[in-house]
Amino acid sequence: MCVTVKSDRGIRCDSQDMKAEPPEDAALLRAVAGGDEAALRLLYERHATWLFVRLLRRCNDEDLVADVLQDTFVAVWRGAARWRGDGEAAAWIWGIAVRRLVSRLRGGRAPSPVPDDRLDPAVARSVSAEETVLLGVEHGDLGAALARMAPELRAVVQATVLDGLSTREAAVLLGLPHGTVKSRMRKAKERLRWELANPGSTR
């Protein structure tokens, strides 16, 4: 049984059986906005692993990624009140994380993603599955079209559609000129339109 307690330290969930009824991310973010450090710790425990792996898939620098992860949760602590509650809390946190990564990479060397075979297989599969679901392409023609897309085009789609970055931010993340990202995005859209209009065909 979860009992919500309001105080000047925010909202917390007092329960003798937290494993049975864990608080939802939205409730935790509201608690963090009220200054609840325990809620922040729980958010960190729940999301830090997949965030770390997903960031590594974009930048092959574990020390940098670890710093970005810490920056992310500092930002969550300071900015939880700005979450409007109109989407998934995890997606909001990821948006902070990937933009912190872009900020760290700005003006530096181009990142090199960590290949999946260097990651814990179970965690890598989990993150890959999550990204597939976020794109809404786990089944059907769109998923097949993306799978057939050239890697350089797929990377641009991932950065702009999945990560929610602007083409300028995606350019920093991918280590490419802005014009190249815009050009690849146009080609990716054209390819997707053709693939969806001609399922099963090749060209």
Summary of the structure (lengths in Angstrom):
residues: 203
radius of gyration: 19.2
end to end distance: 58.6
largest distance: 63.3
contacts: 567
relative contact order: 0.09
helix: 66%
strand: 6%
